[in-house]
C-alpha cells in the first residue's frame, strides 16, 4: 500500500490539499521545464515526481501518494484513465493487456463505459476534465501506438494499440463539440480455453463441436457467422487447435493485427509444425485479397482467413472451390443471411451476376456455423445453428439444418436475467457432403460417429 497523504500530519498541517488536476498542472509544468527527457520513461519519472510532491507538500483527498503518482504519470506519459482498464501491469515500460475486459466505449467526455468479458458493465465517471482533454488523450494513443494523426483533416480514424487492441475514434465536427470524441476500443483476445471448457460453458454441445471439427478436417470449408463479440474467433481457434496435425501445412491470414498463434515448439524451442502467419500491411498495399492469392502459391493443406469483410471474400471463394479447406468468419444476422452477405462482399471484386456468385459461395462454404450472444445478464455465447447448404445434381439449392439451439426458459433471478436452452440435432449431413468426407479419407468409425452419435461418445 502507498502512503496515504490524507493521514499524513505533515501534509495536512501544510494545508496543500489540492484537486488532482491542479496538482497535474503544477507537476506537468515542472517536469516539462526540468526533466523533459524523463517523460519518455515511466520508471524514470517516479522519483522526480515523488520528490516534487513531497518537497511541496502536495496531496489530494482519498488517494495515496503512490496512487497519485501513478495517476499523474498516466496523464503525462500514458493514456489517462484508459490505462487502468487497458493494462493490468506496467513493468519497465512494458504493458500487459488485461484479459478480463472486452470493450471500452466513450460517448461523452464525462464518462467511459467498460464492458467485461463476464457481461458486466461499469460506467466510469469523471475521466476527463474537458472535451479537449479527452481528445488529447485519444490523439496521444493513436500517435504513440499506430502513428496515426487524428485531427480536422482526419476526423475518423481506426488503429491498433499494442497489437491486439483495436480503436476507432470519431470527432472534429463529426461529433458534437461539447460532448467530445466518440471512442470504441476492443481488446481482441480470443479466450484460450480448452475444448472441454468450451463445451462446459455451453457454447456448443460436444456432438456439435465434433461435427464442426470433422467437417473441416476432412475437406469441407466453414464460415463462422455472427455479430461482433459473439465468439467467432474463439470457435475458429479451437477448431484449428483440435483438428490440424503437425505435418499439415497451415497458413493464416489476418487484418492488421495477429490474433492466432498456432506454432508449436519442442523442448528446444524449435517449431514442430508447419504454420505461416500472414498479416496485412496497408501502407504497402498488401491486403487480405493479395495474401490469399499469395498463399495459393505456397501449397497449404488448410487456410484460415480471419474475417471476410471485403473483396477478399471472392478470393476465398475461389480458393475453397479448388479444394483447399478454408475456415473464415464474417458478420451476419443468421445462418441463412450469410450467403447473401458473402455475395455482397464478392461483388466488391467480381462482376459476375448474383445467382452465379451465390452458387459459388454455397459450393465454397457448404457449412455455416452461426453464433451470437444471448440477451441474458452474462451475455452467454451460443452456437445457434449449424447449417449445410448444397447444390444438388439437378442444380437446386438445398438447405439442411444440422443442429440448432432452442430456448426453453427465460427468467429473472435476483435481478439477473437467465436464459436456458438445449441443443438439438435436426438432420445428418447429405450424402453429397458425406462423399466429400469420404474423398478426403475420413475413417469409417469417424463417419459413423458423426452420423450416429451416441450418449457417451467423445470429441477425441
C-alpha positions in Angstrom: 0.0 0.0 0.0 1.2 3.5 -0.7 1.4 6.2 2.0 -2.0 7.8 2.5 -1.4 11.5 2.4 -4.8 12.1 3.9 -3.4 10.7 7.2 0.0 12.3 6.9 0.2 15.1 9.5 2.9 16.9 7.7 0.9 17.3 4.6 -2.3 18.2 6.4 -0.5 20.8 8.5 0.8 22.4 5.4 -2.7 22.5 4.0 -1.7 21.9 0.4 -4.7 19.8 -0.3 -5.5 20.4 -4.0 -7.7 18.8 -6.6 -6.0 16.3 -8.8 -5.9 18.5 -12.0 -4.4 21.4 -10.1 -1.6 19.1 -9.0 -1.3 17.7 -12.5 -0.8 21.2 -14.0 1.8 22.0 -11.4 3.8 18.8 -11.7 3.5 18.7 -15.5 4.9 22.3 -15.8 7.7 21.3 -13.6 8.6 18.1 -15.5 8.4 19.8 -18.9 10.7 22.6 -17.6 13.3 20.5 -15.7 13.1 16.8 -16.8 11.7 16.7 -20.3 13.7 13.6 -21.3 12.3 11.6 -18.4 8.8 11.9 -19.9 9.6 9.0 -22.2 10.3 6.6 -19.3 7.6 5.9 -16.7 10.1 4.4 -14.2 12.4 7.3 -14.5 9.6 9.8 -13.8 8.6 8.3 -10.5 11.5 9.6 -8.2 11.3 13.1 -9.8 7.5 13.3 -9.2 7.7 11.8 -5.7 10.3 14.4 -4.7 8.4 17.3 -6.1 5.1 16.4 -4.3 6.9 15.8 -1.1 9.0 19.0 -1.3 5.9 21.0 -2.0 3.6 19.1 0.5 1.1 18.2 -2.3 -1.8 15.8 -1.7 -5.3 15.3 -2.7 -8.1 13.7 -0.7 -9.0 10.0 -0.8 -5.9 9.0 -2.7 -2.5 7.6 -1.6 0.8 9.0 -2.6 1.6 6.0 -4.9 -1.8 6.2 -6.5 -1.4 9.9 -7.1 2.0 9.4 -8.7 0.6 6.6 -11.0 -2.3 8.8 -12.0 0.0 11.7 -12.8 2.2 9.5 -14.9 -0.8 8.1 -16.8 -1.9 11.6 -17.6 1.6 12.9 -18.6 3.0 9.9 -20.4 0.2 7.3 -20.7 -3.4 7.2 -21.8 -5.0 8.8 -18.8 -7.9 6.9 -17.2 -7.8 4.4 -20.1 -4.6 2.9 -18.7 -6.4 1.3 -15.8 -8.8 -0.5 -18.0 -6.4 -1.4 -20.8 -3.5 -2.8 -18.8 -3.2 -4.8 -15.7 0.6 -4.2 -15.2 3.1 -1.8 -16.4 6.6 -3.2 -15.8 9.7 -1.4 -17.1 7.5 0.5 -19.5 6.1 -2.8 -20.9 2.3 -3.0 -21.0 0.4 -6.2 -20.2 -3.0 -6.2 -21.7 -5.9 -7.0 -19.4 -7.7 -10.3 -20.3 -10.9 -9.6 -18.4 -12.2 -6.7 -20.4 -13.8 -6.9 -23.9 -14.7 -3.3 -24.8 -14.2 0.3 -23.6 -16.5 2.9 -25.1 -16.7 6.6 -24.7 -19.7 8.5 -26.0 -19.2 11.7 -23.9 -16.1 13.2 -22.3 -17.7 12.9 -18.8 -17.6 9.1 -18.7 -16.5 5.9 -20.3 -18.3 2.5 -20.3 -16.2 -0.6 -19.6 -17.6 -3.9 -20.7 -16.2 -7.0 -19.1 -16.0 -10.5 -20.6 -18.4 -11.8 -18.0 -21.1 -9.5 -19.3 -20.9 -6.9 -16.6 -20.7 -3.2 -17.4 -19.1 -0.4 -15.5 -19.8 3.3 -16.0 -16.7 5.3 -15.1 -17.3 8.9 -14.3 -15.0 12.0 -14.2 -12.4 10.5 -16.5 -11.6 13.8 -18.2 -11.9 17.4 -17.2 -13.0 18.7 -20.6 -13.8 17.6 -24.2 -10.3 18.9 -25.2 -8.7 16.7 -22.5 -10.4 13.6 -23.8 -9.5 14.5 -27.3 -5.8 15.0 -26.5 -5.6 11.6 -24.7 -7.0 9.8 -27.8 -4.6 11.7 -30.1 -1.7 10.5 -27.9 -2.9 6.9 -28.0 -3.2 6.9 -31.8 0.1 8.8 -32.3 2.1 6.6 -30.0 0.8 3.2 -31.0 -0.4 3.5 -34.6 1.5 6.6 -35.8 -1.9 8.0 -36.9 -2.7 11.7 -36.9 -6.2 12.4 -35.5 -7.2 16.0 -36.4 -9.5 18.1 -38.5 -8.1 16.6 -41.7 -8.6 13.1 -40.3 -11.7 13.2 -38.1 -12.4 9.4 -38.4 -9.6 7.0 -37.7 -9.1 3.3 -37.0 -5.9 1.9 -35.5 -4.4 -0.5 -33.1 -2.9 -0.2 -29.6 -0.2 -2.7 -28.7 -1.2 -5.3 -31.2 -4.4 -6.8 -30.1 -6.3 -3.7 -29.1 -8.5 -2.1 -31.8 -9.5 1.5 -31.6 -12.0 3.6 -33.6 -12.2 7.3 -32.9 -14.6 9.9 -34.3 -14.5 13.7 -33.6 -13.6 17.1 -35.0 -17.0 18.2 -36.1 -18.4 14.7 -36.8 -19.5 14.5 -33.1 -20.9 17.3 -31.0 -18.1 19.6 -29.9 -19.5 19.9 -26.4 -19.5 16.1 -26.0 -16.0 15.4 -27.3 -14.7 12.5 -29.2 -16.5 9.2 -29.5 -14.2 6.2 -29.0 -14.6 2.5 -29.3 -11.8 0.3 -28.0 -12.0 -3.5 -28.4 -9.5 -5.9 -26.8 -9.1 -8.7 -29.2 -8.1 -11.6 -27.0 -9.5 -14.9 -28.1 -10.1 -17.0 -25.0 -7.5 -19.7 -24.9 -9.9 -22.3 -23.4 -9.7 -26.0 -23.9 -12.3 -28.0 -25.8 -13.7 -29.2 -22.5 -14.1 -25.7 -21.2 -15.7 -24.5 -24.4 -18.4 -27.3 -24.1 -18.8 -26.8 -20.4 -19.5 -23.1 -20.9 -22.4 -24.2 -23.1 -21.2 -22.5 -26.4 -22.0 -25.8 -28.2 -22.7 -29.4 -27.4 -19.9 -32.0 -27.7 -21.6 -33.6 -30.7 -21.9 -30.2 -32.4 -18.2 -29.4 -31.9 -17.2 -32.9 -33.1 -19.2 -32.4 -36.3 -17.6 -29.0 -37.0 -14.1 -30.4 -36.4 -14.8 -33.4 -38.6 -16.2 -31.3 -41.5 -13.1 -29.1 -41.6 -10.6 -31.9 -41.0 -11.9 -33.8 -44.0 -12.1 -31.1 -46.6 -15.2 -29.0 -46.1 -14.8 -25.2 -45.8 -16.7 -23.5 -43.0 -17.8 -19.9 -42.5 -18.5 -18.9 -38.8 -21.0 -16.1 -38.9 -22.4 -13.8 -36.2 -22.4 -10.3 -34.7 -19.3 -8.6 -33.2 -18.3 -10.2 -29.9 -20.2 -13.4 -30.4 -17.1 -15.6 -30.0 -16.4 -16.4 -33.7 -12.6 -16.1 -33.3 -12.6 -18.3 -30.2 -14.5 -21.0 -32.0 -12.2 -20.8 -35.1 -9.1 -21.1 -32.8 -10.4 -24.2 -31.1 -11.3 -25.9 -34.4 -7.8 -25.4 -35.7 -6.1 -26.4 -32.4 -8.1 -29.6 -32.3 -8.0 -30.5 -35.9 -4.8 -29.7 -37.7 -1.9 -32.2 -37.5 1.7 -31.1 -37.0 2.6 -32.2 -40.6 -0.3 -30.3 -42.1 0.8 -27.0 -43.8 -1.4 -24.2 -42.3 -1.5 -20.6 -43.5 -3.4 -17.9 -41.6 -4.3 -14.5 -42.9 -5.3 -11.7 -40.7 -6.2 -8.0 -40.9 -3.7 -5.6 -39.3 -3.2 -7.5 -36.0 -2.3 -11.1 -35.4 -4.7 -12.9 -33.1 -4.0 -16.5 -34.0 -0.9 -18.3 -32.7 -0.8 -21.9 -33.8 3.0 -22.5 -33.9 4.0 -25.4 -31.6 7.5 -25.7 -30.2 9.5 -28.6 -28.9 11.6 -28.6 -25.7 14.4 -26.8 -27.5 12.1 -24.0 -28.8 12.2 -25.4 -32.3 8.9 -25.2 -34.3 7.5 -28.7 -34.7 4.5 -27.9 -37.0 4.1 -26.2 -40.4 2.4 -22.8 -39.8 2.8 -19.5 -41.5 1.0 -16.5 -40.0 0.4 -13.6 -42.5 -0.8 -10.1 -41.6 -1.9 -7.3 -43.9 0.2 -4.2 -44.4 -1.9 -1.5 -46.0 1.0 1.0 -46.1 2.5 -1.3 -48.7 -0.9 -2.0 -50.4 -0.9 -5.6 -49.1 -4.4 -6.6 -48.2 -6.1 -9.9 -47.4 -7.0 -10.4 -51.0 -3.4 -10.3 -52.1 -2.4 -12.6 -49.2 -4.9 -15.2 -50.2 -3.6 -15.2 -53.8 -0.1 -15.4 -52.4 -0.9 -18.3 -50.1 -2.2 -20.4 -53.0 1.3 -20.5 -54.4 2.6 -21.8 -51.0 0.8 -25.2 -51.2 -1.3 -25.0 -47.9 -3.3 -28.0 -46.7 -5.5 -25.6 -44.8 -6.2 -21.9 -45.0 -7.6 -19.6 -42.3 -8.9 -16.2 -43.3 -9.6 -14.4 -40.0 -12.6 -12.3 -41.3 -14.2 -11.7 -44.7 -15.4 -8.1 -44.9 -14.5 -7.1 -48.4 -13.2 -8.2 -51.8 -11.1 -11.0 -50.1 -14.4 -13.0 -50.0 -14.2 -13.6 -53.7 -10.6 -14.9 -53.5 -11.5 -17.1 -50.5 -14.4 -18.5 -52.6 -12.1 -19.3 -55.4 -9.5 -20.9 -53.1 -12.2 -23.1 -51.4 -13.5 -24.2 -54.8 -10.2 -25.5 -55.9 -10.0 -27.9 -52.9 -8.3 -26.0 -50.1 -10.4 -26.2 -46.9 -10.9 -22.7 -45.7 -12.1 -21.6 -42.2 -13.2 -18.0 -42.0 -15.6 -15.6 -40.2 -18.0 -12.9 -41.2 -20.7 -10.6 -39.7 -24.2 -11.8 -40.4 -27.7 -11.8 -38.8 -28.4 -15.5 -39.3 -27.1 -18.7 -41.0 -29.5 -18.1 -43.9 -28.4 -14.5 -44.3 -24.8 -15.4 -44.5 -24.8 -16.3 -48.2 -26.3 -13.1 -49.4 -23.8 -11.3 -47.2 -20.9 -13.2 -48.8 -22.3 -12.4 -52.3 -22.3 -8.7 -51.5 -18.7 -8.9 -50.4 -17.7 -10.8 -53.6 -19.3 -8.1 -55.7 -16.7 -5.7 -54.5 -14.3 -7.5 -56.8 -16.3 -9.7 -59.1 -18.6 -8.6 -62.0 -20.5 -11.9 -62.0 -24.2 -11.9 -61.7 -25.9 -12.5 -58.3 -27.0 -16.1 -59.0 -23.6 -17.2 -60.2 -21.9 -15.7 -57.2 -24.5 -17.2 -54.8 -23.9 -20.7 -56.2 -20.2 -20.1 -56.0 -20.2 -19.2 -52.3 -22.5 -22.1 -51.5 -20.1 -24.5 -53.1 -17.2 -22.8 -51.4 -18.7 -22.8 -47.9 -21.3 -25.6 -47.6 -21.2 -25.3 -43.8 -22.3 -22.2 -41.9 -21.9 -22.0 -38.1 -24.0 -19.1 -36.7 -23.4 -17.9 -33.2 -24.4 -15.0 -31.1 -24.6 -13.5 -27.6 -27.8 -14.1 -25.7 -29.6 -11.2 -24.0 -29.0 -12.7 -20.6 -27.1 -10.8 -17.9 -23.9 -12.7 -18.6 -24.2 -12.3 -22.4 -23.6 -16.0 -22.9 -22.3 -17.1 -26.3 -24.1 -19.9 -28.1 -23.9 -21.6 -31.5 -27.4 -21.0 -32.6 -27.4 -23.1 -35.8 -25.2 -25.2 -37.9 -26.5 -25.3 -41.5 -25.4 -27.3 -44.5 -26.3 -25.9 -48.0 -25.6 -27.7 -51.2 -26.4 -27.5 -54.9 -27.8 -30.9 -55.8 -27.0 -32.8 -59.1 -30.1 -31.2 -60.7 -28.9 -27.7 -59.9 -31.3 -27.0 -57.0 -30.1 -25.2 -53.8 -31.0 -27.2 -50.8 -30.7 -26.0 -47.1 -30.3 -28.5 -44.3 -30.2 -27.5 -40.7 -27.9 -29.9 -38.8 -28.1 -28.5 -35.3 -29.9 -25.7 -33.5 -30.2 -24.1 -30.1 -33.8 -23.9 -28.7 -34.6 -21.6 -25.8 -36.7 -23.3 -23.1 -36.7 -20.8 -20.2 -36.2 -17.1 -19.7 -36.3 -16.0 -16.1 -35.2 -13.2 -13.7 -33.4 -14.4 -10.6 -32.1 -11.9 -8.0 -32.3 -9.1 -10.7 -30.3 -11.1 -13.2 -31.7 -12.5 -16.5 -31.1 -16.1 -17.2 -31.8 -17.8 -20.5 -31.7 -21.6 -20.6 -32.0 -23.8 -23.7 -30.9 -27.0 -25.3 -29.0 -28.0 -28.4 -30.8 -30.3 -30.7 -29.7 -32.4 -33.7 -32.1 -31.9 -36.6 -30.6 -33.8 -39.5 -27.5 -35.6 -40.7 -25.4 -34.1 -43.5 -26.4 -35.0 -47.0 -25.0 -38.0 -48.9 -23.4 -35.5 -51.2 -21.4 -34.0 -48.3 -20.6 -37.4 -46.9 -19.0 -38.2 -50.2 -16.7 -35.2 -49.8 -15.6 -36.5 -46.4 -15.0 -40.0 -47.9 -13.0 -38.5 -50.8 -10.8 -36.9 -48.1 -10.2 -40.2 -46.4 -12.4 -40.0 -43.3 -12.1 -43.2 -41.3 -15.2 -45.3 -41.3 -15.5 -45.1 -37.5 -15.3 -41.3 -37.5 -18.0 -41.0 -40.1 -20.2 -43.5 -38.2 -19.7 -41.4 -35.0 -20.7 -38.3 -37.0 -23.9 -39.9 -38.3 -24.8 -41.9 -35.3 -23.6 -40.1 -32.2 -24.4 -42.0 -29.0 -24.5 -40.9 -25.4 -21.1 -41.2 -24.0 -19.3 -40.5 -27.3 -16.4 -38.1 -27.1 -14.9 -35.5 -29.4 -11.5 -37.2 -29.4 
